[in-house]
Structure formats: C-alpha cells, structure tokens
Amino acid sequence: MLQLSVLRDQTDFVLAGLAKKHYPTGPADVAAILELDQRRRSLQTSHDAAQAEANELARQIGGLMKAGDKAGAEALKVRTAELKQHTQAAAAELAQVEEGQKQLLFKLPNLPHASVPQGRSAQDNEVVHEHGTKPELGPTAQPHWDLIKKYDIIDFELGNKITGAGFPVYKNQGARLQRALINFFLDEARAAGYTEMQPPILVNEASGYGTGQLPDKEGQMYHDAKDDLYLIPTAEVPLTNIYRDEIIALDKLPVRITGHTPCFRREAGSWGADVRGLNRLHQFDKVEIVQITEPEHSYAALDTMVAHIEGLLQKLELPYRVLRLCGGDMGFTSALTYDLEVWSAAQGRWLEVSSASNFETYQANRLKCRYRADGGKTQLLHTLNGSALALPRIVAALLENNQTPEGINLPAVLHSYCGFSKIG
C-alpha cells in the first residue's frame, strides 16, 4: 500500500498518479485518509501526554508515600485514575481510527511510474518492440482447439465431467509437453540465478493482503471458508510472502527465486473466441520469477526479468511482442508492467503469456519487507515478479504455429525434454 508520508508530503503527486490509473474516488479517499491521519496524530499526542503525566504522578506518589504524606498521595491517585480512563479511551479510539485508515489505504492502487503511458484500455498500450516472423499457414490452418482433438492430447469434456468448465485434462503427448515446458522454464530460471522453491498453493488471508490480491481480487480467488484459505492465483503470492515481516541482510540482496505451481482463477468466461480452448482457464500451470531488491536497483532488475522472458520465447521460436501497459490497463499493485504476447497464427491475434511488473514499495509496505541500510536504519525494499512462463497460451501458439499435414513440429529446445520432436 502507499506510504502515509507520501500521501501527506506529496498529495498532488499522489492524486495525479491515481488519475493516471483512472481510479475514480482518488480525491475523496485521499482526503479521508489525511483527515483520519490528523485525528490519529492528535489522539496519539493526547494519549502520550496523559501517559507521561501518569508516569510522573506515579513517581511523585512513591515519594509522598515514603515521606508519610498519605493525603497528598491519595489526591494524586485520583488524578492518576482520571488519566488512566483518558488513556484507555484514547487508545480505543486510536485503534478504531487506525483500522479505518488502513482499510482506506488498502483501497488505493499503486502509483504508476513516470514512463507509464496515458490511456484507459489495452488499445492504449505502447508496443515496445516485436520479434520474429509470423508464420503463414494458409487456409487449411486449424486453431488449437481443433488440433488437440485431432491428436488427442487435451480433453476439455473429460475435465468438465470431473470438475467443470475451464479445468482441462492433459493426456498422452499433451501431458508430456506440459511437463517438458515446466522443466525447461525452471531449468532456464535456475541457470539465470534464481533459486528454485516449491511453495504451498493455499495461502492465508495475511498472504493475500501482503501482495495485494486482497481486497482487490477477492472475487477472483477460490476461497475455502472453513479454514479461511485461498487457492493461489499465481506463485507470486506464496513466493513473495516468504519475506513478509523480514529484514533482509544487505549481503542477501537481491533475492531471486522461482517456482512452478498450478494457478487458480475464477475469472474465466464462458463464450467467445477470446476464452475458447486454452485461451483462458480456471486452472493452469505457470513458472514464476520473483526479485526483491534495493530501490535503486529495481528498474534494472525489471529489465533483466523482461530479457529473461524474451529469451525463453526466442528459444521456443515463437514470434512475440513486448508492451508497456498504460495507466488504465495496469494491475492494481503495479508501478510499471510489461506484457509479453505471442502470435497465434491460426487465430490471427496476439496472446498474452507473461506480465513482468515492478511494485516498488507497494507490496513491501504491506509485507513489512525491509533491509537495513548503511547507518542502521530500516527501509522498504522493492518487489518484482514475472511469468516465465504461463503454459496454456504457449501451448496454443506452439500447436497452431508449427502445424503441418504430418503433425506438429516442436522447437529443438524441447526435443530432449519431451522425448519426441513431433506431435502426431
């Protein structure tokens, strides 16, 4: 969440950033937070003054009792009781004000970086660059939802029988391709210096709030009400929360970790080409990369993460493009996001396969994730994450772009991982 000191000292800057993200109630929410902050500080001052007076009276009462002045001591005890009531009432109101302020702070999105373009929707995103040549398949090209039936590698009907729509069953060469991609992505991440982790796929409420999925995306997450646990929408949540309430030593920075998990999202639609086949699912596999670093190094770290993801797409021989998201299309917690999209030849459109984001101090402030700078003072770190990569649309593009009458040719980098070079 945003830091109170920034809201107090740079109010106009905050309001401009919220406007760039098209957050509709920014002025009213900021005004309410600052009003509560004034009340909080007034209550804290009153509470502390009363507590200090009570402590001084306690010292004086002790002296009077030693001197045998019981009457004087009793008179001061009356005042001490009044002060105790005052401090208790102030503490109770202070807790209420702080909770109200915290809930309002949770509502505010992160502020966009200066390089974020203006805009309201995906149509306003900036194309940074494109790479590769789009394949020309001809009129007989089939979309991936037909190819998976032809080669019997993914079964949506079986998944619907077992669970429901958006939960496919991978089988035969399709299951082996999934495992191959996961291993390839993890191996590449480890080679790039990321430590591999295998985190839980259920998280508690504190973890959801720590990385900003709660309260913003509560309706998109699967929730077990009995145990108050959430199925993760991305490995970003458990991986980043490893460092919640931690002060990381300077010699341990930057933190660079990776992990593969299934991901669960309730947002999948039920009709239209945009959500057909593997284009959008309720459950899918993804390899995530996370970095936690000092603020002055975070944007260089973001560049290395984007370059790493591009390297994966180049090795998979997939045409792709990199987008810088505009203010209106960015995530709630992000300060700067790059989306990477691959070309889907049979569908004739770009498919998002990765987002790489710098959250600056937004998540770290919620997580209380800090480092001790020179001089001993603790400061908030910057957190970053990226998909490296999400599998479903990668599989869709591999199937569509590489189809031939004799089968689907796989890129050379996957041959040893799969144990075969062609599907079919």
C-alpha positions in Angstrom: 0.0 0.0 0.0 1.0 3.6 -0.4 3.1 5.2 2.4 1.3 7.7 4.6 4.3 10.0 4.4 4.0 10.2 0.6 0.3 11.0 0.9 1.0 13.8 3.4 4.0 15.3 1.7 3.3 14.7 -2.0 -0.5 14.9 -2.1 -0.7 16.4 -5.6 1.7 13.8 -6.9 -0.5 11.0 -5.4 -3.7 12.5 -6.9 -2.0 12.8 -10.4 -0.9 9.1 -10.2 -4.3 7.9 -9.2 -5.9 9.9 -12.0 -3.4 8.3 -14.5 -4.7 4.9 -13.3 -8.3 6.2 -13.7 -9.1 5.5 -10.0 -12.4 7.3 -9.7 -12.6 8.1 -5.9 -9.0 9.1 -5.5 -9.5 12.7 -4.3 -12.2 11.7 -1.8 -10.3 8.7 -0.5 -7.0 10.7 -0.1 -8.9 13.5 1.7 -10.5 10.9 4.1 -7.1 9.2 4.8 -5.4 12.6 5.6 -8.3 13.6 7.8 -8.1 10.4 9.7 -4.3 10.8 9.9 -4.7 14.2 11.6 -7.2 12.7 14.0 -4.8 9.8 14.6 -1.9 12.0 15.4 -4.0 14.2 17.7 -5.2 11.2 19.6 -1.6 9.8 19.8 -0.3 13.1 21.2 -3.1 13.3 23.8 -2.6 9.6 24.8 1.2 10.1 25.1 0.8 13.3 27.1 -1.6 11.6 29.6 0.6 8.6 29.9 3.6 10.8 30.6 1.7 12.7 33.2 0.5 9.4 34.8 4.1 8.1 34.9 5.3 11.4 36.5 2.5 11.2 39.1 3.4 7.6 39.9 6.9 8.7 40.7 5.6 11.5 42.9 3.1 9.2 44.7 6.0 6.9 45.6 7.9 9.8 47.0 4.9 11.0 49.0 4.3 7.6 50.4 7.9 7.3 51.5 7.6 10.7 53.2 4.4 9.6 55.0 2.1 12.1 53.2 -0.8 9.7 52.5 -3.3 12.5 51.9 -1.1 14.0 49.2 -0.6 10.6 47.7 -4.3 9.9 47.7 -5.0 13.2 45.9 -2.6 12.3 43.2 -4.1 8.8 42.9 -7.5 10.4 42.0 -5.8 12.3 39.1 -4.0 9.1 38.1 -7.3 7.3 37.8 -8.7 10.0 35.6 -5.6 9.8 33.4 -6.0 6.0 33.1 -9.6 6.4 31.9 -8.4 9.0 29.4 -5.6 6.9 28.0 -7.9 3.9 27.7 -10.5 5.9 25.8 -7.8 7.4 23.6 -6.2 4.1 22.9 -9.6 2.6 21.9 -10.5 5.4 19.6 -6.9 5.4 18.2 -7.2 1.7 17.3 -10.6 2.4 15.6 -9.1 5.4 13.6 -6.0 3.4 12.6 -8.2 0.5 11.3 -10.4 2.8 9.3 -7.3 4.5 7.8 -5.7 1.1 7.0 -8.8 -0.1 5.2 -8.9 3.1 3.1 -5.2 2.7 2.3 -5.9 -0.9 1.1 -8.3 0.5 -1.4 -5.8 2.8 -3.1 -3.9 1.3 -6.0 -0.1 1.8 -6.5 1.1 4.9 -8.3 2.3 4.5 -11.9 5.9 5.1 -12.9 6.6 8.2 -14.9 7.2 6.1 -18.1 3.7 4.6 -18.0 1.7 5.9 -21.0 -1.6 7.6 -20.6 -4.6 5.6 -21.6 -7.7 3.7 -20.4 -7.6 0.3 -22.1 -5.5 -2.3 -23.8 -5.8 -0.4 -27.0 -3.7 2.4 -25.5 -0.8 0.2 -24.5 2.6 1.0 -26.1 4.3 -1.5 -28.3 8.0 -1.5 -27.2 9.1 -3.9 -29.9 8.3 -7.1 -31.9 10.5 -10.1 -32.5 10.3 -12.9 -35.1 8.3 -13.6 -38.2 4.7 -14.5 -38.1 4.1 -17.9 -39.9 1.8 -18.0 -42.9 -0.2 -21.2 -42.6 -2.7 -20.9 -45.4 -6.5 -21.5 -45.5 -6.3 -25.1 -44.0 -4.8 -24.0 -40.7 -6.7 -25.2 -37.7 -7.0 -23.5 -34.3 -5.5 -25.3 -31.3 -8.9 -26.4 -30.0 -9.3 -28.5 -33.2 -5.7 -29.7 -33.1 -5.9 -31.0 -29.6 -8.9 -33.2 -30.6 -7.2 -34.3 -33.8 -4.1 -35.5 -31.8 -5.9 -36.5 -28.6 -3.7 -34.5 -26.3 -6.1 -32.4 -24.2 -9.6 -33.3 -23.2 -12.0 -30.5 -22.2 -15.1 -32.7 -22.0 -13.4 -35.0 -19.5 -12.3 -32.1 -17.4 -15.8 -30.7 -17.4 -17.1 -34.1 -16.2 -14.5 -34.3 -13.4 -14.7 -30.7 -12.3 -16.3 -28.2 -14.6 -15.5 -25.8 -17.5 -12.0 -24.4 -17.5 -10.3 -27.5 -16.0 -8.8 -29.5 -18.9 -7.3 -32.9 -18.7 -3.9 -33.2 -20.4 -3.0 -36.6 -21.7 -0.6 -38.5 -23.9 1.8 -36.2 -25.7 -0.1 -33.2 -24.2 0.7 -34.2 -20.7 4.4 -34.8 -21.6 4.6 -31.4 -23.3 3.3 -29.8 -20.1 5.9 -31.5 -18.0 8.6 -30.6 -20.6 7.7 -26.9 -20.6 7.7 -26.7 -16.8 11.1 -28.4 -16.6 12.5 -26.2 -19.4 11.3 -23.0 -17.7 12.6 -24.0 -14.3 16.0 -25.0 -15.7 16.3 -21.7 -17.5 15.4 -19.8 -14.4 17.9 -21.6 -12.3 20.6 -21.0 -14.9 19.8 -17.3 -14.7 20.5 -17.3 -11.0 17.0 -17.9 -9.5 16.7 -20.3 -6.5 14.0 -22.8 -7.1 11.2 -23.1 -4.5 8.2 -25.3 -4.2 5.6 -23.2 -2.2 2.2 -24.1 -1.0 -0.7 -23.5 -3.3 -3.1 -22.5 -0.5 -2.4 -19.2 1.4 -3.9 -17.5 4.4 -5.5 -14.1 4.4 -2.4 -12.3 5.5 -0.5 -13.5 2.5 -3.3 -12.3 0.2 -3.2 -8.9 1.7 0.6 -8.9 1.7 0.9 -9.0 -2.1 -2.3 -7.0 -2.8 -4.6 -9.8 -4.1 -6.9 -8.9 -1.2 -9.1 -7.0 -1.1 -8.7 -6.1 -4.8 -9.2 -9.6 -6.3 -11.3 -11.3 -3.7 -14.0 -12.2 -6.1 -11.5 -13.9 -8.5 -9.9 -16.2 -5.9 -11.2 -19.6 -4.8 -11.8 -19.4 -1.1 -12.1 -22.2 1.5 -14.4 -20.6 4.1 -14.0 -23.3 6.7 -10.2 -22.9 7.0 -10.1 -19.3 5.6 -7.5 -20.3 3.0 -7.2 -19.2 -0.7 -6.1 -21.1 -3.7 -3.3 -19.0 -5.3 -3.9 -17.1 -8.5 -0.1 -17.0 -9.1 3.0 -18.2 -7.4 3.9 -14.6 -6.8 1.7 -14.7 -3.6 3.5 -17.5 -1.7 6.9 -16.8 -3.0 6.9 -13.1 -2.1 5.3 -13.8 1.3 8.3 -15.8 2.3 9.8 -12.5 3.1 6.8 -11.0 5.0 7.9 -9.4 8.3 11.5 -9.9 7.4 14.6 -7.6 7.5 16.9 -8.9 4.8 20.6 -8.5 5.2 22.3 -6.4 2.5 24.6 -9.3 1.5 21.5 -11.4 0.8 20.2 -8.9 -1.8 18.9 -9.2 -4.4 16.6 -12.1 -3.6 15.9 -14.1 -6.8 13.6 -17.0 -6.5 11.5 -19.1 -8.9 8.7 -21.7 -8.6 6.2 -23.8 -10.5 2.7 -24.0 -9.3 -0.8 -24.6 -10.6 -2.8 -21.3 -10.6 -6.5 -20.9 -9.9 -8.7 -18.1 -11.1 -12.5 -17.7 -11.2 -12.4 -15.1 -13.9 -12.7 -17.4 -17.0 -15.5 -16.6 -19.2 -17.9 -19.0 -20.9 -18.2 -18.0 -24.5 -16.4 -16.3 -27.5 -13.1 -16.9 -29.2 -11.2 -14.9 -26.6 -11.9 -17.6 -24.0 -12.1 -20.7 -26.2 -9.8 -23.7 -25.8 -6.6 -22.8 -23.8 -7.1 -19.0 -24.1 -8.5 -18.7 -20.6 -8.8 -21.3 -17.9 -9.8 -21.7 -14.3 -6.7 -23.8 -13.6 -3.3 -23.6 -15.3 0.4 -24.1 -14.7 2.9 -21.3 -14.5 6.5 -20.8 -13.6 7.1 -17.5 -11.8 10.2 -15.5 -11.2 10.4 -13.0 -8.2 13.0 -10.5 -7.3 13.3 -8.4 -4.1 16.0 -5.7 -4.3 17.1 -2.3 -3.1 15.1 0.6 -4.6 17.9 2.0 -6.7 18.4 -1.4 -8.5 14.8 -2.3 -9.1 14.3 -1.0 -12.6 17.5 -2.6 -13.8 16.2 -5.8 -12.3 12.9 -5.4 -14.2 14.9 -5.1 -17.5 16.7 -8.3 -16.7 13.5 -10.1 -16.0 11.9 -9.0 -19.3 15.1 -10.0 -21.1 14.9 -13.4 -19.5 11.3 -13.9 -20.6 12.2 -12.8 -24.1 15.0 -15.4 -24.1 12.5 -18.2 -23.4 10.3 -17.1 -26.2 13.2 -16.9 -28.6 14.3 -20.4 -27.7 10.7 -21.6 -28.3 10.9 -19.9 -31.7 7.7 -18.0 -31.1 7.0 -14.5 -32.6 6.3 -12.1 -29.8 5.9 -8.5 -28.9 6.6 -6.5 -25.7 4.0 -4.0 -24.5 4.3 -1.3 -21.9 0.9 -1.1 -20.2 -0.9 2.2 -20.0 -2.3 3.6 -16.7 -5.8 2.3 -17.3 -4.8 -1.3 -18.1 -2.2 -1.8 -15.4 -2.7 -4.1 -12.4 -3.8 -2.6 -9.0 -0.4 -3.2 -7.3 2.0 -2.4 -10.2 4.1 0.7 -10.8 5.2 -0.5 -14.2 4.2 -3.5 -16.2 5.4 -5.1 -19.4 3.2 -7.7 -21.1 4.7 -10.2 -23.5 2.4 -11.6 -26.1 2.9 -14.4 -28.7 1.4 -14.6 -32.1 -1.3 -17.2 -32.6 -1.2 -17.9 -36.3 -4.5 -19.8 -36.7 -6.4 -17.3 -34.5 -4.6 -14.4 -36.1 -4.1 -12.5 -32.9 -1.7 -11.8 -30.1 -2.0 -13.9 -26.9 -0.6 -12.6 -23.5 1.7 -15.2 -22.0 3.6 -13.1 -19.4 3.4 -9.9 -17.3 6.6 -8.6 -15.6 6.0 -5.9 -13.0 7.8 -3.6 -10.6 5.7 -2.9 -7.5 8.3 -0.6 -5.9 7.5 -0.3 -2.2 3.7 -1.0 -2.5 3.9 -4.7 -1.6 6.9 -4.3 0.7 4.9 -1.7 2.8 2.1 -4.3 3.3 4.6 -7.1 3.9 6.9 -5.1 6.1 9.7 -6.4 3.9 12.8 -4.3 4.7 16.5 -4.1 4.7 18.9 -2.3 7.0 20.7 0.4 5.1 24.1 2.0 5.9 23.7 3.7 9.2 21.4 1.0 10.6 18.0 2.5 9.6 15.5 0.0 8.1 14.0 0.9 4.7 11.4 -0.7 2.5 12.6 -2.9 -0.4 11.2 -3.1 -3.9 9.4 -6.3 -5.1 9.1 -7.5 -8.6 7.6 -10.6 -10.4 7.2 -12.0 -13.8 5.6 -15.0 -15.5 8.3 -17.2 -17.0 6.1 -18.5 -18.4 2.3 -19.3 -18.2 1.7 -22.6 -20.1 -1.7 -22.6 -21.8 -1.3 -19.9 -24.4 2.3 -21.0 -25.0 0.9 -24.4 -25.9 -1.8 -22.9 -28.0 0.8 -20.9 -30.0 3.2 -23.9 -30.4 0.4 -26.1 -31.7 -1.0 -23.5 -34.1 2.2 -22.0 -35.4 4.0 -25.3 -36.0 1.2 -27.4 -37.6 1.9 -29.4 -40.8 0.0 -32.1 -42.6 2.3 -34.6 -41.0 1.9 -33.4 -37.4 3.1 -30.5 -35.2 6.8 -29.9 -35.2 8.2 -28.8 -31.8 11.1 -26.4 -31.4 14.5 -28.0 -31.0 15.0 -26.8 -27.4 12.1 -29.1 -26.3 13.1 -32.3 -28.0 15.2 -33.6 -25.2 12.7 -32.5 -22.6 9.7 -34.2 -24.4 11.5 -37.3 -25.6 9.9 -36.6 -29.1 10.2 -33.9 -31.7 6.7 -34.0 -33.2 3.2 -34.4 -32.0 1.2 -36.8 -34.2 
